[in-house]
Amino acid sequence: MRYGDKVAVDGLSLTVERNTITAVLGPNGAGKTTTLETCEGYRRPQEGTVRVLGLDPVRQRRDLLPRIGVMLQGGGAWSGVRAMEMLDHVARLHAHPLDTAVLAERLGLGDCGRTPYRRLSGGQQQRLGLAMAIVGRPEIVFVDEPTAGMDPQARRTTWELLDELRQSGVTVVLTTHYLEEAEQLADQVHIIDRGRLIASGTPEELTRGSSATVRLVVDKELPQAAEAGLRASIDTWSAEHGVGVRSISFGSRTLEDVFLELTGRDIDHG
Ligand SMILES: Nc1ncnc2c1ncn2[C@@H]1O[C@H](COP(=O)(O)OP(=O)(O)OP(=O)(O)O)[C@@H](O)[C@H]1O
């Protein structure tokens, strides 16, 4: 996918299994939104092929649209419309929508149903966007940065909801630049950077390495002398067992470490 001379998505090839959550992970500008918009039929790729549920998202858009749900990054609601009006409107466009009152309550939108869209907080707008994406009982839902701007509580609720969707047979494709989100939620993670796919796998596969990390948690702050003693004990133990200790680290290998290793950059400071 190119915008003028700018290559936004470059030879990206990936497949999504049904009934799974797939995370497309990458820093700002990596090409995540462009990838989703291509799957949703909003953009026609200059090269390559895209199939969603076996259909061409541009040429067979009419057949595809009723079967997919889309949560756009920009919200997708009119600024003056009340939250529940918007959700009810979208529900009426579908043949067998979910109960909007139940869905709104589940997403914590019960108290702001009469609030105009532009007056909703960022997190509420996100949750309304998610409700609009799933109200039509889609087979596959594309969600762009579903928890951007949400507080931790709302983020957790959204993760639970996405997990429930998967359990009920919905396929979820989400973009995120939150490593924790991909790690917690996704069955498959595709890491993209500068429009290219740089790694794919389950969170476990991606964080598994040739080295092991031993994490030691102690119940009080260590005085400096104790730390030196601990290091000396580890040296003795490692010499006895023929194990080379590369570093002593306080934490497990995360997707953040993987991203750093692959790109040499921090995901939040791309
Ligand atoms: N309409 C457009 N015109 C020109 N360039 C664009 C357009 N949309 C995106 N781009 C560029 O294409 C690249 C990929 O953008 P894209 O929005 O797909 O990335 P992203 O990974 O979704 O980023 P973010 O996390 O910030 O949403 C970026 O360099 C961006 O500046």
The ligand as a Gaussian input file, in Angstrom:
#p B3LYP/6-31G(d) Opt

LIG

0 1
 N       -3.819000       9.218000       3.911000
 C       -2.502000       9.190000       4.000000
 N       -1.719000       9.933000       3.208000
 C       -0.376000       9.894000       3.278000
 N        0.324000       9.122000       4.153000
 C       -0.401000       8.366000       4.998000
 C       -1.841000       8.348000       4.971000
 N       -2.263000       7.497000       5.936000
 C       -1.152000       6.987000       6.522000
 N       -0.033000       7.508000       5.955000
 C        1.371000       7.164000       6.306000
 O        1.518000       5.756000       6.162000
 C        2.275000       5.201000       7.235000
 C        1.455000       4.139000       7.961000
 O        0.360000       4.774000       8.613000
 P       -0.711000       3.961000       9.467000
 O       -1.741000       4.926000       9.908000
 O       -1.147000       2.771000       8.701000
 O        0.183000       3.494000      10.694000
 P       -0.252000       2.947000      12.114000
 O        0.678000       1.829000      12.419000
 O       -1.698000       2.631000      12.129000
 O        0.034000       4.174000      13.067000
 P       -0.783000       4.706000      14.348000
 O       -0.499000       3.753000      15.444000
 O       -0.170000       6.054000      14.572000
 O       -2.234000       4.770000      13.958000
 C        2.666000       6.377000       8.110000
 O        3.966000       6.775000       7.766000
 C        1.661000       7.458000       7.759000
 O        2.225000       8.735000       7.918000

